[in-house]
Amino acid sequence: MKIHAFSVKPILALLTAAALGIGPARAGGLDDILKGLLKPPPAETPRQPTTPTAPTQPAAPTQPTAPAAKPEKPRDQLLKALLGGNASPEEEARIGQQIAGNLLGAAPLVRDDTLQRYVNRVGRWVSLQSERPDLAWHFGVIDTDDLNAFAAPGGYVFLTKGLYRKLRNEAELAGVLGHEIGHVIRKHHLKLLQQSQGIAALGGFLGRKLKDESQVVQNLIGNGAEIVARGLDKDAEYEADRIGMVLTARAGYDAYALPAVLAEIGHVAKSDKSVSLLFKTHPLPEDRLEHLSEAAGDRLDGLPEGQAGEKRFYRLR
Amino acid sequence: MKPRIALFCACLLATPAFAAPGVMLKDDELKATASAAAASLGRVAKGASVEILARQGGWTQVTSAGKTGWVRILAVKSSAPAAGAGDVLGLVQAGTSKRDPGKVVAVAGLRGLNEEELRQARFNPDELLLLDRYASNRSDAERHARDAGLRPASVAYLPDPKGQQRENRPSSWSDGQ
C-alpha cells in the first residue's frame, strides 16, 4: 500500500528537469496560486483543456535562461512542495478546494441554510480546540443517503445527510466532525497523495502538458473526487478517532459521543448499500471501538461530564 | 463526594429504564460504583452478553451473570440500535422509495454515493461558493458555545496504544491476556 521504494530526491531532480523541458514559461510564482485562492475557482472543470482558468501572461519567447535563477512556476512549486512534504497552507487549501469542489459535484449541499450554518458553528467550535484553529474551516452536509463523512486538506469537512440523520445530539455531531478535523490537522490526505498518487501523478505530469496549476492539482488528486473513495490506512482512521474523541471533550461535549455514533453505525447491516463505501474505507466500527477503548483506558476518568446538547440539536425535516 | 455520587446514581436509575442488550468488547472489572477506585465485584470477559442499565460519565451499569455493577463505557457495546431518530435509514425503509420514481433513478429509492460517481465527479464552483457563505468564524463559534453553556476542558491527546505497549507503560486496565 505504501510506496517506500522511491525516495523524494531523484523524483525532484526528474521533475525539475521535466518542468524545464516542457511547459511554456509563465511569469509569477506562488502569487498566482494565492490570487486564485480566495476567489471563486475556475468555472470549468479543470480537465477541459480549452478553458484558460487563470490570467495567463503570454509565453515568454524562447531562450531558457539559467535554470536556477528562474522563479519556479506555480505548478512546479506546488508539485514539488507536495512531494517534498511541505506544502504551504495556501497550497494545502488549494488542493482541498479542488477535492471539495469535485465532491460537491458528486453530491451537492443539502438545501437547508439553518442546517448548514448550525453545522458550521459546531464544527468551527470543535476546530478551535485543535492546534490548527485558524485554518479556513468549511463544513457542509451533502445530499446523499449514504452514511459517510469526508475531509480534504486545508479545512474542508463534509458529512452526508444519511449520517446526519443517524445522529441523536450535538455532541455526536461534534464527534463526527472532530474525527474529520483530525484527518485535516494531521494532514492524512496530503500524506496519502505524497505516498502514492504523487508518484502516479508525476507519470501523468511527464506525459502531457498541464496548462495551469488547477490542472496540476487535479492531476495530483486523480479523477474527480476519487481520493475520498480511496481510503486512508487504518492507523490514520484510528488516530482520527482518538483526536475526534478528545476534541469533542475539549469542546465541552460528551467525550463518548463519537463512540456512540460508531456503535450506531455498527448496527447497520454490513450488506446495506448505504455503508458500503464507509466500510470499505474504514475499519469496522467494532474494531474502532476496541481501539478507542484501549487508547482511552483510564485516561479519561477525571473528565468533567460533557454536554450532549440534545435539545439544541438541529433535526432535519 | 460519595453521597453526591450515590444521589446521582439514584437519579440515573430513576430515569426511564434503558435496559438494552450489550456485549463486552474486552475483559473488564465489574465495579461496585462508577469509579475506578470502587470495589471490584469480579470480572466480565470479552464477548460476554450483558444487560445495559444506565450510564454515568464514562461508566455503564451492566448486569452480567446475575451480578450488577459498573464497567467502562468503552468496554461494552450495545447490540441493538438505539430506538428513535436513528432509524430513518433502517432496512425497513431502504426498500421503499419516498421519492417520485419518475424523478430520481436510484436503487431502492436511495440516493447513494458510490466510487464511480466520485471518480466521475465534476468540479462544482457554485456549490463551493455556497459552502463558503455558510462558513462560521471564531467569534460566531464562540458565541454558539457560550450560549450553549459549553465549557472547554483541558484534555490531552490519547497516545496510540500500539506505541504505548512497546513502551511497556503500566496500566491498570490492560487485560494483557
Interface residues (C-beta under 8 A of the other chain):
Chain A: P40 P41 P42 A43 E44 T45 P46 Q97 Q98 A100 G101 N102 L103 L104 G105 A106 A107 P108 L109 D113 Q116 R117 V119 N120 R121 V122 G123 R124 W125 S127 L128 Q129 P133 D134 A136 W137 H138 F139 G140 I142 D143 T144 D145 D146 L147 N148 T160 G162 R165 K166 L167 R168 E170 G222 N223 G224 A225 E226 V228 A229 D235 Y238 E239 R242 I243 M245 V246 A249 R250 A251 G252 Y253 A255 Y256 P259 A263 E264 G266 H267 V268 A269 D272 K273 S274 S276 L277 E286 L289 E290 H291 L292 S293 E294 A295 A296 G297 D298 R299 L300 D301 L303 P304 E305 G306 Q307 G309 R312 R315
Chain B: L25 K26 A36 G57 G58 R72 I73 L74 A75 K77 S78 A80 P81 A82 G84 A85 G86 V88 L89 L91 A94 V107 A108 L110 R111 G112 L113 N114 E115 E117 L118 R119 Q120 A121 R122 F123 N124 P125 E127 L128 L129 L130 L131 D132 Y134 A135 S136 N137 R138 D140 A141 E142 H144 A145 A148 G149 L150 R151 P152 A153 S154 V155 A156 Y157 L158 P159 D160 P161 S171 S172 W173 S174
